[in-house]
Amino acid sequence: MKRMKRLGAILAAAIVGLTGAAVVAPAANAAIYSSGVFSIPYSGDLYNVNASSGEIRKLTFAEWQSLGSPAPRPAPTEFKKYAWSPTIYAVTFFGDQRSEWVWAKVTYDQWQRAGFPAPSTAGWIEGTYFYKWATSPELFAIAPDGVYKKLTASEWAQAQVGTFNNRSNEGFFKYSWDNTIIRMTNIAGGSGYGINYNQWAAEAFPTPQVVGRVPGDTVYQNYRDPNIWYAGPAFNRILTAAEWRAMGSPAPQVRTPNRPTDSRNCDSFGGSWRAAQDTFEYWFPLYGDVYGLDGNRDGIACNALRG
C-alpha cells in the first residue's frame, strides 16, 4: 500500500512539473512514511508522527522529554504563495494526502529562520475559501490572508479542489436604468444594499446581473402625488419618466394615509377658507368628512369662512 501511495505521489509530482501550480507532497521521502519526531525549518516546533495510526501531533517540550528527547529529523517542507497574494505559506508533508499536510502562514522572522527560501506558486493553499454567487458563473477565492480573487479557468483548474461553496441566495445586481450596484444578502427575501466602487473592488469585481427590478422592491405613488417612486434595497427615490419606462412601466401601488386621529373644526385654519377646503377635499375621498367641516353637505367646507 505504501509503495502505491508513493507511486501516486511521484505521478502527481510529474503533473506539477507540467502545470507549475499544483501542490503535492514530495515523492518517496522516507520522512513522510516513517514514525518519529520531526522538526520544521521555520520554527522550533516539533511533531511526533505515528505511521501506523496516522497520528500527527505537535509536541510540547515536556512531551518531547517524555519520549527520551530524541534528535528530530527535518520534515520535508516547501514554501508557497499565490500569484495574486503576497503572503508566503509553509507546507510540511507528513504524508501524501492533504489531511497529512501542515500549513502555516509564515512571518518575516520565520522566513528568515528558514533561510529566505524562494516560494513557488501554488494552485491551492489550505484555508482558502472557494465560492460562487447566484448571479454569475464566475468563481472566487478568499486566501487565508483575506485577499479576494476572481479566478480564471486556469486558476480554478490548478486549485484541484473540485467543489466550491454555492452562495445560491446571494449576489450582485445592477439596474438597467441606474448605475448603482446592489449587494444582495438574501435574494429571495429582497434584502441587500447599494455598494460603492471601493466596496465592489474589495469583492474582486463580481459581474453584476443587469435587471430592471430586484426581488422585494416596490414601485409606488403617494396618495394625490403625481410622482412615481421606487423603493428597493439600494435606495428610495422618485423615478424619472424614462427610468419608469425602462423598467417596463409597472403600475404603481398607491399608498394611502391612515385615517386622521386629531380633532379639527372650522376655527383650526386661521380664518383661511382655502386651507379648510383643501383639508376637506384631501380626506373626503378616503374617509368622508372626517372633521365635520361640511355641515350642509354641499361639498363646501366652512361656508362661514368664505366671506
One Martini backbone bead per residue (centre of mass of N, CA, C, O) as a GRO file, in nm:
protein
  307
    1MET     BB    1   0.058   0.063  -0.021
    2LYS     BB    2   0.300   0.255   0.005
    3ARG     BB    3   0.398   0.221  -0.285
    4MET     BB    4   0.139   0.338  -0.414
    5LYS     BB    5   0.151   0.617  -0.279
    6ARG     BB    6   0.428   0.691  -0.397
    7LEU     BB    7   0.347   0.668  -0.693
    8GLY     BB    8   0.131   0.890  -0.680
    9ALA     BB    9   0.328   1.116  -0.604
   10ILE     BB   10   0.508   1.097  -0.855
   11LEU     BB   11   0.287   1.160  -1.062
   12ALA     BB   12   0.205   1.433  -0.941
   13ALA     BB   13   0.483   1.563  -0.979
   14ALA     BB   14   0.476   1.551  -1.286
   15ILE     BB   15   0.232   1.738  -1.319
   16VAL     BB   16   0.357   1.986  -1.188
   17GLY     BB   17   0.575   2.024  -1.404
   18LEU     BB   18   0.351   2.117  -1.613
   19THR     BB   19   0.179   2.342  -1.443
   20GLY     BB   20   0.323   2.492  -1.182
   21ALA     BB   21   0.083   2.482  -0.921
   22ALA     BB   22   0.053   2.244  -0.775
   23VAL     BB   23   0.013   2.059  -0.464
   24VAL     BB   24   0.259   1.824  -0.355
   25ALA     BB   25   0.415   1.573  -0.235
   26PRO     BB   26   0.697   1.443  -0.186
   27ALA     BB   27   0.876   1.191  -0.323
   28ALA     BB   28   1.010   0.931  -0.159
   29ASN     BB   29   1.010   1.015   0.156
   30ALA     BB   30   1.094   0.876   0.452
   31ALA     BB   31   0.966   1.087   0.651
   32ILE     BB   32   0.665   1.041   0.569
   33TYR     BB   33   0.658   0.698   0.636
   34SER     BB   34   0.763   0.751   0.932
   35SER     BB   35   0.841   0.735   1.248
   36GLY     BB   36   0.865   1.026   1.466
   37VAL     BB   37   1.070   1.310   1.503
   38PHE     BB   38   1.002   1.646   1.384
   39SER     BB   39   1.120   1.919   1.204
   40ILE     BB   40   1.093   2.265   1.123
   41PRO     BB   41   1.249   2.540   0.955
   42TYR     BB   42   1.063   2.803   1.082
   43SER     BB   43   1.073   2.653   1.370
   44GLY     BB   44   1.060   2.491   1.701
   45ASP     BB   45   0.880   2.277   1.614
   46LEU     BB   46   0.742   1.958   1.705
   47TYR     BB   47   0.676   1.628   1.562
   48ASN     BB   48   0.466   1.346   1.595
   49VAL     BB   49   0.487   1.030   1.421
   50ASN     BB   50   0.239   0.777   1.333
   51ALA     BB   51   0.228   0.550   1.081
   52SER     BB   52   0.007   0.351   1.176
   53SER     BB   53  -0.225   0.570   1.273
   54GLY     BB   54  -0.167   0.877   1.151
   55GLU     BB   55  -0.048   1.050   1.367
   56ILE     BB   56  -0.029   1.416   1.413
   57ARG     BB   57   0.181   1.589   1.659
   58LYS     BB   58   0.235   1.841   1.858
   59LEU     BB   59   0.496   1.918   2.076
   60THR     BB   60   0.596   1.942   2.377
   61PHE     BB   61   0.861   1.957   2.577
   62ALA     BB   62   0.763   1.736   2.773
   63GLU     BB   63   0.697   1.524   2.555
   64TRP     BB   64   0.979   1.503   2.439
   65GLN     BB   65   1.111   1.407   2.702
   66SER     BB   66   0.927   1.149   2.740
   67LEU     BB   67   1.074   1.022   2.468
   68GLY     BB   68   1.399   1.100   2.517
   69SER     BB   69   1.503   1.330   2.339
   70PRO     BB   70   1.496   1.314   2.037
   71ALA     BB   71   1.634   1.354   1.741
   72PRO     BB   72   1.532   1.542   1.495
   73ARG     BB   73   1.387   1.535   1.184
   74PRO     BB   74   1.354   1.669   0.889
   75ALA     BB   75   1.087   1.801   0.736
   76PRO     BB   76   0.916   1.827   0.455
   77THR     BB   77   0.941   2.159   0.308
   78GLU     BB   78   0.742   2.417   0.164
   79PHE     BB   79   0.712   2.721  -0.029
   80LYS     BB   80   0.421   2.933  -0.069
   81LYS     BB   81   0.217   3.108  -0.325
   82TYR     BB   82   0.025   3.328  -0.462
   83ALA     BB   83   0.016   3.526  -0.742
   84TRP     BB   84  -0.225   3.723  -0.586
   85SER     BB   85  -0.035   3.705  -0.321
   86PRO     BB   86   0.215   3.793  -0.074
   87THR     BB   87   0.189   3.547   0.094
   88ILE     BB   88   0.365   3.315   0.290
   89TYR     BB   89   0.385   2.956   0.289
   90ALA     BB   90   0.393   2.655   0.477
   91VAL     BB   91   0.455   2.304   0.386
   92THR     BB   92   0.417   1.999   0.561
   93PHE     BB   93   0.507   1.653   0.498
   94PHE     BB   94   0.338   1.348   0.641
   95GLY     BB   95   0.214   1.296   0.353
   96ASP     BB   96   0.004   1.250   0.047
   97GLN     BB   97  -0.219   1.389   0.203
   98ARG     BB   98  -0.380   1.673   0.291
   99SER     BB   99  -0.433   1.573   0.592
  100GLU     BB  100  -0.090   1.548   0.615
  101TRP     BB  101  -0.072   1.858   0.618
  102VAL     BB  102   0.119   2.150   0.726
  103TRP     BB  103   0.011   2.476   0.771
  104ALA     BB  104   0.164   2.815   0.734
  105LYS     BB  105   0.193   3.139   0.812
  106VAL     BB  106   0.465   3.341   0.732
  107THR     BB  107   0.691   3.514   0.875
  108TYR     BB  108   0.968   3.690   0.847
  109ASP     BB  109   1.130   3.543   1.069
  110GLN     BB  110   1.069   3.256   0.957
  111TRP     BB  111   1.189   3.297   0.679
  112GLN     BB  112   1.471   3.364   0.784
  113ARG     BB  113   1.521   3.097   0.936
  114ALA     BB  114   1.492   2.929   0.653
  115GLY     BB  115   1.662   3.121   0.432
  116PHE     BB  116   1.486   3.254   0.211
  117PRO     BB  117   1.292   3.096   0.044
  118ALA     BB  118   1.165   3.045  -0.260
  119PRO     BB  119   0.857   3.067  -0.365
  120SER     BB  120   0.606   2.889  -0.495
  121THR     BB  121   0.340   2.834  -0.694
  122ALA     BB  122   0.002   2.801  -0.609
  123GLY     BB  123  -0.327   2.652  -0.640
  124TRP     BB  124  -0.327   2.558  -0.328
  125ILE     BB  125  -0.445   2.663   0.003
  126GLU     BB  126  -0.503   2.624   0.307
  127GLY     BB  127  -0.810   2.805   0.383
  128THR     BB  128  -0.949   2.836   0.125
  129TYR     BB  129  -1.223   3.015  -0.023
  130PHE     BB  130  -1.470   2.879  -0.234
  131TYR     BB  131  -1.692   3.058  -0.473
  132LYS     BB  132  -2.044   3.136  -0.568
  133TRP     BB  133  -2.269   3.322  -0.722
  134ALA     BB  134  -2.600   3.350  -0.840
  135THR     BB  135  -2.532   3.596  -1.071
  136SER     BB  136  -2.277   3.409  -1.158
  137PRO     BB  137  -2.021   3.192  -1.299
  138GLU     BB  138  -1.817   3.288  -1.120
  139LEU     BB  139  -1.508   3.240  -0.947
  140PHE     BB  140  -1.386   3.240  -0.603
  141ALA     BB  141  -1.130   3.365  -0.367
  142ILE     BB  142  -1.013   3.327  -0.023
  143ALA     BB  143  -0.753   3.380   0.140
  144PRO     BB  144  -0.612   3.348   0.452
  145ASP     BB  145  -0.532   3.673   0.427
  146GLY     BB  146  -0.803   3.808   0.268
  147VAL     BB  147  -0.771   3.770  -0.032
  148TYR     BB  148  -0.927   3.849  -0.329
  149LYS     BB  149  -1.045   3.632  -0.617
  150LYS     BB  150  -1.087   3.611  -0.952
  151LEU     BB  151  -1.108   3.330  -1.137
  152THR     BB  152  -0.968   3.150  -1.356
  153ALA     BB  153  -0.980   2.860  -1.520
  154SER     BB  154  -0.688   2.785  -1.449
  155GLU     BB  155  -0.697   2.840  -1.141
  156TRP     BB  156  -0.918   2.635  -1.081
  157ALA     BB  157  -0.773   2.383  -1.191
  158GLN     BB  158  -0.516   2.413  -0.998
  159ALA     BB  159  -0.664   2.367  -0.724
  160GLN     BB  160  -0.804   2.079  -0.704
  161VAL     BB  161  -1.108   2.071  -0.543
  162GLY     BB  162  -1.401   2.055  -0.723
  163THR     BB  163  -1.531   2.247  -0.503
  164PHE     BB  164  -1.791   2.482  -0.396
  165ASN     BB  165  -1.950   2.758  -0.273
  166ASN     BB  166  -2.301   2.804  -0.302
  167ARG     BB  167  -2.441   3.130  -0.319
  168SER     BB  168  -2.776   3.108  -0.399
  169ASN     BB  169  -2.880   3.390  -0.218
  170GLU     BB  170  -2.646   3.558  -0.360
  171GLY     BB  171  -2.542   3.892  -0.492
  172PHE     BB  172  -2.538   4.091  -0.804
  173PHE     BB  173  -2.681   4.403  -0.904
  174LYS     BB  174  -2.800   4.595  -1.197
  175TYR     BB  175  -2.947   4.846  -1.333
  176SER     BB  176  -3.066   4.950  -1.648
  177TRP     BB  177  -3.136   5.267  -1.513
  178ASP     BB  178  -2.885   5.226  -1.310
  179ASN     BB  179  -2.550   5.226  -1.159
  180THR     BB  180  -2.622   5.065  -0.926
  181ILE     BB  181  -2.489   4.840  -0.695
  182ILE     BB  182  -2.616   4.532  -0.561
  183ARG     BB  183  -2.598   4.372  -0.249
  184MET     BB  184  -2.720   4.052  -0.200
  185THR     BB  185  -2.815   3.870   0.099
  186ASN     BB  186  -3.137   3.813   0.003
  187ILE     BB  187  -3.306   3.742  -0.264
  188ALA     BB  188  -3.580   3.619  -0.176
  189GLY     BB  189  -3.615   3.863   0.052
  190GLY     BB  190  -3.491   4.147  -0.059
  191SER     BB  191  -3.195   4.176   0.055
  192GLY     BB  192  -2.989   4.480   0.072
  193TYR     BB  193  -2.726   4.694  -0.089
  194GLY     BB  194  -2.550   4.955  -0.173
  195ILE     BB  195  -2.248   5.006  -0.362
  196ASN     BB  196  -1.932   5.097  -0.409
  197TYR     BB  197  -1.639   5.076  -0.567
  198ASN     BB  198  -1.468   4.975  -0.325
  199GLN     BB  199  -1.658   4.741  -0.251
  200TRP     BB  200  -1.639   4.597  -0.522
  201ALA     BB  201  -1.329   4.561  -0.521
  202ALA     BB  202  -1.322   4.391  -0.252
  203GLU     BB  203  -1.487   4.152  -0.424
  204ALA     BB  204  -1.349   4.132  -0.719
  205PHE     BB  205  -1.559   4.215  -0.939
  206PRO     BB  206  -1.844   4.119  -0.969
  207THR     BB  207  -2.071   4.044  -1.200
  208PRO     BB  208  -2.355   4.195  -1.264
  209GLN     BB  209  -2.689   4.165  -1.286
  210VAL     BB  210  -2.906   4.279  -1.525
  211VAL     BB  211  -3.191   4.478  -1.420
  212GLY     BB  212  -3.503   4.625  -1.357
  213ARG     BB  213  -3.548   4.438  -1.104
  214VAL     BB  214  -3.599   4.335  -0.764
  215PRO     BB  215  -3.656   4.163  -0.509
  216GLY     BB  216  -3.888   4.346  -0.302
  217ASP     BB  217  -3.979   4.572  -0.460
  218THR     BB  218  -4.120   4.918  -0.524
  219VAL     BB  219  -4.390   5.075  -0.693
  220TYR     BB  220  -4.501   5.417  -0.616
  221GLN     BB  221  -4.771   5.622  -0.479
  222ASN     BB  222  -4.879   5.889  -0.337
  223TYR     BB  223  -5.138   6.037  -0.233
  224ARG     BB  224  -5.188   6.285  -0.462
  225ASP     BB  225  -4.915   6.199  -0.623
  226PRO     BB  226  -4.753   6.205  -0.935
  227ASN     BB  227  -4.521   6.062  -0.830
  228ILE     BB  228  -4.279   5.809  -0.889
  229TRP     BB  229  -4.167   5.543  -0.693
  230TYR     BB  230  -3.866   5.381  -0.556
  231ALA     BB  231  -3.825   5.070  -0.362
  232GLY     BB  232  -3.512   4.941  -0.251
  233PRO     BB  233  -3.210   4.826  -0.138
  234ALA     BB  234  -3.059   5.105  -0.233
  235PHE     BB  235  -3.334   5.287  -0.266
  236ASN     BB  236  -3.553   5.595  -0.224
  237ARG     BB  237  -3.710   5.730  -0.519
  238ILE     BB  238  -3.766   5.925  -0.777
  239LEU     BB  239  -3.879   5.882  -1.097
  240THR     BB  240  -3.832   5.892  -1.408
  241ALA     BB  241  -3.985   5.840  -1.699
  242ALA     BB  242  -3.753   5.674  -1.824
  243GLU     BB  243  -3.714   5.474  -1.590
  244TRP     BB  244  -4.000   5.359  -1.585
  245ARG     BB  245  -3.990   5.252  -1.877
  246ALA     BB  246  -3.731   5.069  -1.843
  247MET     BB  247  -3.902   4.878  -1.626
  248GLY     BB  248  -4.206   4.860  -1.780
  249SER     BB  249  -4.437   5.034  -1.659
  250PRO     BB  250  -4.535   4.997  -1.373
  251ALA     BB  251  -4.787   4.974  -1.161
  252PRO     BB  252  -4.855   5.165  -0.905
  253GLN     BB  253  -4.876   5.190  -0.587
  254VAL     BB  254  -5.111   5.317  -0.351
  255ARG     BB  255  -5.050   5.533  -0.086
  256THR     BB  256  -5.234   5.557   0.206
  257PRO     BB  257  -5.351   5.717   0.462
  258ASN     BB  258  -5.445   5.733   0.762
  259ARG     BB  259  -5.677   5.799   0.968
  260PRO     BB  260  -5.737   6.059   1.142
  261THR     BB  261  -5.703   6.155   1.511
  262ASP     BB  262  -5.757   6.438   1.512
  263SER     BB  263  -5.881   6.769   1.598
  264ARG     BB  264  -6.119   6.964   1.404
  265ASN     BB  265  -6.217   7.293   1.279
  266CYS     BB  266  -6.296   7.601   1.150
  267ASP     BB  267  -6.083   7.731   1.369
  268SER     BB  268  -5.805   7.572   1.257
  269PHE     BB  269  -5.736   7.791   0.985
  270GLY     BB  270  -5.700   8.104   1.036
  271GLY     BB  271  -5.943   8.193   0.829
  272SER     BB  272  -5.895   7.975   0.599
  273TRP     BB  273  -6.076   7.842   0.352
  274ARG     BB  274  -5.868   7.697   0.172
  275ALA     BB  275  -5.754   7.512   0.393
  276ALA     BB  276  -6.022   7.374   0.458
  277GLN     BB  277  -6.086   7.266   0.171
  278ASP     BB  278  -5.830   7.100   0.130
  279THR     BB  279  -5.876   6.910   0.366
  280PHE     BB  280  -6.149   6.800   0.275
  281GLU     BB  281  -6.051   6.693  -0.012
  282TYR     BB  282  -5.836   6.496   0.088
  283TRP     BB  283  -6.028   6.302   0.281
  284PHE     BB  284  -6.306   6.234   0.151
  285PRO     BB  285  -6.239   5.988  -0.049
  286LEU     BB  286  -6.160   5.803   0.202
  287TYR     BB  287  -6.345   5.915   0.490
  288GLY     BB  288  -6.471   6.172   0.453
  289ASP     BB  289  -6.593   6.397   0.701
  290VAL     BB  290  -6.376   6.390   0.957
  291TYR     BB  291  -6.427   6.710   1.072
  292GLY     BB  292  -6.701   6.851   1.004
  293LEU     BB  293  -6.699   7.094   0.761
  294ASP     BB  294  -6.984   6.985   0.614
  295GLY     BB  295  -7.287   7.046   0.729
  296ASN     BB  296  -7.469   7.064   0.435
  297ARG     BB  297  -7.351   6.883   0.207
  298ASP     BB  298  -7.211   7.069  -0.055
  299GLY     BB  299  -6.878   7.055  -0.064
  300ILE     BB  300  -6.843   7.291   0.148
  301ALA     BB  301  -6.625   7.437   0.354
  302CYS     BB  302  -6.678   7.664   0.571
  303ASN     BB  303  -6.880   7.901   0.480
  304ALA     BB  304  -6.802   8.135   0.681
  305LEU     BB  305  -6.505   8.178   0.545
  306ARG     BB  306  -6.582   8.304   0.255
  307GLY     BB  307  -6.742   8.595   0.291
   0.00000   0.00000   0.00000
